[in-house]
Amino acid sequence: MPEDTVTAQTTPQTPQSTPAPVTSSPKKGGSKLPLLAILALVVVVVVGVGAYLVLGLTAKTSLQAGGTSQGKLCQGVKIVFFPGGNQTDPFATVVYNGAKAAETTLGASVQYVWSNWDTSTMVTQFQDAMGTSPTPDAIAMMGHPGVDALSSLISEAERKGIIVTMQNVDIPTIRTQYTSNGFGYVGQNLSASGLLVANGVIRKYQPKAAAETIVFGVDPKTDPARYERTKGIVDGLTAAKLVVHEIVISPDVQKDAKSQAAQKLIGDALSKYPNAKIVVIDHGGLTAAAPTILQALGKKPGDVVVAGFDLSVDTVNGIKSGYIGLISDQQPYLQGFLPILQSCLTKKYGFAGLYIDTGVGLIDSSNVDLVAGLAKQGIR
């Protein structure tokens, strides 16, 4: 299969409310930064400048009021923040790093709640957060449990005057009810991100019609909101007339992608569908673990094309070794930093919720060196 460089893929099926990613394909051997990467950097710079201006305005106001330049925007604001996974999870730790940077920079008081990506745990922890004393000013939540599980709880939080905002998984039907109260979203557009990866695979490897593929995704019954990304992958591959074998990632693998259960999951799938040469993994930890698992299964780089999600040291090494073809980078650091900023802006100034799509870029061998160092620092 051809391996033309892919840095972005236009996704015609992206919902109209979210602009389709910009297509940019650098020439082989070229070292120019892809257009999409430049746009992503521009977004980060704009956000950074905005935060700088807000902080500068706050400091100036404090001085005019007789305060000192030591005052910070979030001084006295109490926030409960959900990083999602656990403290060894490669994705959740980058979300946490971003939130910690915001806490330090802005002066908020933040309590971190780890959920192991378990939806029922998230619901219980959200209930507990509302009942803590003193009552938090804001809760930055992940939307994995979905509308049915969270709707009444978020309504209760809003009645209590608690600002709710969301990161990583969006629930638009709830968010739009409370946007004016500061309910924003920082993360990928789930369906569009799934389509982006699927179309990136198709463009890079140009599989023939009826080629078999395996998609490891989440369970739509237990993780309905999060399933939108898996569905986007399946829809994109199906639209290209590929045969898709969809396999649910079990809860134990969700929690520990380096376990024997993870190796068994992938090994069993490859044995069941030996003609499948393309694998798309809708889970950052399992994407990162895929090279080690494939090696243990006796696979060489290129025997199976692997695409997936989330930048980490392991995915960088996987791309460089040839075990991973491409990944979607949803910039989890921003999913940590910006919800803290959102909560503070709403609490201090009454700003409405912001919608920020962080998942619009693809990384492969052509541009991985640009972000490899930042991945080691836990920033990208």
N, C-alpha and C positions, 0 to 999 in steps of 0.2 A: 504494500500500500504506500502511496507517496507520502512524504512527510514535509510538506511545505509549511513554513513557519506560520503559526497562528497567534495573533495577539488580541484579536477581538472578533466578534461575529455579530453581524446585524441579526436581530431577532424579530421578524415581522409579526410574530404572534404575541409580542409583549403587549400587556394591557395599555390602552391609550393614555392612561394617567401617568405612565412612566415612559420617558423617552427611550427609544431603542439605542443600545450601545453603538458607538461610532466604530466603523470598520477600518482597520489599519493593518496592512501586511507588509512589513519591511522585507527588503530583498535578502536573499540568503547571503550570509557572511557580513551583512551590514551591521553597524553598531549604533545606528540612530535610535533614539528613544521612540518607541511606538507612540502614535498620536493619542491612543487611549491612555497610555501611561502619563503623557504630558497633561491631558485633561484631568486625570485623577490627581496629579500633583497640584494642578491649579486649584482644584476643589479644596484640597488640604490647606494650601496656602491661604485661600480666601477665608476658610473657617478659622485658621490661625490668626489672620489679620483681624477678623471680626472679634475673636476672643480677646486679642490684644487691645483693640479699641474699647471694648466693654470694660476690661480691667483698668485701662487708663482713665476712662470716664469715671469709674467707681472711685479710684484713688483721688482724682481731682475733686469730686464731690465731697469725699471724706475730709480733704484738707480745707475746703471752703466752709465745712461745717465745724471746723475747729478740731478735727481728728488728726491722725498721723498717717504717713504714707504706708504704715504697716498694716492698715486695714485691708481685708480681702473680701472679694465679692460674696463668697458663700459663708462668711463668718456667722456662726450660730444656726446655720441651716442643717437639719438632721435628715439624713437620707438612708434608706435601706436599699441595698443594691444586690441584684442577682447576676453573678457571673456565669451561671448555667451549669457547668460540670463539677469537677473537683479540682483540688489544688495541684494535681499532677497532670491534668488534662492540657494538651498543648494549645488548644483553642481558648478554653476558658481562662487560662492563665494570662493570655495576651489581653483579653477583655478586662481582666482584673488589673493588669498593668496600666491600661489606659484610665481606668477608674481611679486607681491610686494616684496617678499623675494629676488628675483633675482635683482630687481631694487635697493634695499637697499644694497645688497651684492656687486653688480657689478658696481653700480654708474651710471646706465643709466638714461636717462630722458624719462619717459613713460607716454603716454596719454592713458587712458582707455575708451573704447567705449562699452556701454551696448546695446544689440540688442533685448532683450526679445525673443530670439530664432526665430525671424522673418526673413525669408530669404530675402525678399524685402528690409527690413531695413538694413540688412547687406550689400547688394549691394550698396545702397545709401551712407552708412557710409564709405564704401571702396572708393567710388568716392570722397567723401568729404575729406578723409584722404590724398589722393594724391594731393589735391589742397590746403592743409594748408601751411601756411608760418611761419617759414621756412619749406621747404620740409623735411619730415621725412627720416631718413636713412633706416628705415625698418618698415614693417607692418606685424604683426603676426595675421593671419586671420584664421577664421573657414570656412570649406569648404561646409557648408550646402547648399548654393545656387546652387552648382553644376557646371558642365563644361560649359554649355551654357551661364549661367549668368556671370561667372567670367573669362572666357578665354580671352576675349578682354581687360578687365580691368587689369588683371595681366600682359598681354603683354605690355600694356601702362606703367604700373608701372616699369617693367623691362627696358623699353626704357628710362625712366627717371632716371634710376640708383637707384631705390628704391629696397632694398632687400625685398623679400616676402617669408615668411615661414608660415607654417600652423600647427594648433593644433585641436584635437578632431575629425574632419571629414576630411579624406584624399581625394584628387583628383589626383590619380596617373598619369593620362594622361597629366595633366598640370605640376605636380611636376617634372616628369622626364625630361621635356624640359629645366628646369632651375636649376637642381640639382647643376651643377657646379657654379651657381651664388649664392648658399647659400639657395636654396629652399628646406627645410627639412620638416619633419613631426614628431610630437610628439603626440601620441594618440593610440587608439586601432586599430587593423585591424578589420574593421566593420563586415564584413561577418564572420570572424573567431570568433569574440566575440559573435555574435548571435548563431552560432553553439555550442560554448562552453556552453552557458546557456541552450540551448535546450538539449544537450547531458547530462549536469549535472542533469537536471530534470529527464530525462529518467533513468539515472543510480541510482539516489537517491530514486525515487518513483516507478520505474518499472511499469508504466501504461500498461494495456493490449492493444492489437491492437484494433483499432477502438474507443478507448476512446476519448471523446470530450475535446478539449482544446480551450481556448480563447487567442488570441494574440492581445494586444493593441499596435499598431505601428504607424509609421508616414505615411504621404501621399506620395506615390511615384511620384505624379504629381508635388507637390509643394516643395518637399524635396528629390530630386532624389538621391543625394550622400549619405545622411543620411539614406535613406531607405535600404541600403545594410545590415544594422544590423537587421532590421525587417525581411528582406528576409532570412538572415541566420537562424533566429529563426524558421521561417515557414518551411524552407527546412529541418532543423534538426528534427523537430517534424513530418513532413510528411514522412521523410525517415524511421521513426520508426512506420509508419502505423497508426498514430493518425489522427483523424479528427480535422482540424484546422479551427476555425472561426476567421477571421482576421477583426479587427475593427480599424478604423483610429482615432487617438487622435486628437480632434478638436483644432484649433488654440487657443481658449480661455483656454482650459485645458492645452495646452502646456505652456502658459504664467502663469497660476495660477492653480496648481494641487490641491490646498486646497479649491477650489471653489465649489459651489453647482453644477456647470456644471460637475465637475469631479465625484462627487458622483452619479449624474444622469447617466453619461457615464457608470460607472461600474455597477450600479444598473440595468439599462436597459439591459445590456449585460447578466448579470446573470439571469435575468427574461426571456430573449429570449432563452437562452441556459441553462436550469436548470440542464442538465446532465453533464455540463462541471465542472469538479472538479479541473482542472489545469488552472491557469491563468499566462501568461507571459507578463510583462509590459515593453515595450521598451521605457522607459522614467524614468529618475532618480527621478524627483520630484513626479511623480505619484506613483512610487514604494514606496517612503517614506510615501506618504499620504495613501496608501492602508490599513494599519491597522486601522486607524481612520475611513475610509470610510466603511470598512467591519463591524466594530463595530456598526456604525450608521445603517447599513443595517440588523443588528441582527445576523450577522455571528459570530461563535466562532472560536478560533484558530484551524486550521486543517479542518474546513468545506470546505475550498477552499485552495488549494496549490498555493501560490503566489511566483513567481520567477521574478527577475528584475535586475535592474542595479544601481550601484553607492552607495558608502558608505556614510552615514551621521548619525547623532545622532538618527534620526527617524528610519532609516533602522536597526541600531544596536538594538534599542528597539523593532522593529518589529520582528527581528530574535529571540531575547530573549523571547518575548511573544508567539512565535509560529505562528504569522500571516504571516510572511515571511519565506519561506523555504531556499532560497539561492539567492545570488546576485553576479553579476560580478563587481569586483572592477577595474576600469580603471585608478586609481591613478591620479586624475585631478590636484593635486598639481604639479606633474611633467609636466603636459600639460601647466602649467603657467610658471614654472621656466625655463624649458629647451629651449623654443622658444626665450626667452630673451637672454639666453646664446648663442644659435645658431646665432642670429642676430649679437651679439657682436663679436663672433669669425669670422664671415664672414666679417664684417665691418673692423675689426682691422687686420686680418691676411689672409683674402681671402679663408677661409675654405669652402669646399663644404657642401651641405645640408646633414643632418643626418636623417635616418629613425629609429625612436625609438617606438617600440610597447609597450604601457603601460597597455594593457588590457588583461592580460593572467592569472588572478587568480579568483577563486570563494571563496566566504565567506558564511559560514553557522554556525550553532550552535557550531560546533567543533572548530572553530578558530576565532570566532568573538571577543573574549576577548583580543586577541593579538593586535587588532587595535581599540578597543572601545575608549580607552583614546585618541588616536591620532585623532579620529573622533571628539571628543569634542573640540580639539584644532584647528580644521579646517585644518588639515594637511593630513588626509586620509579620 
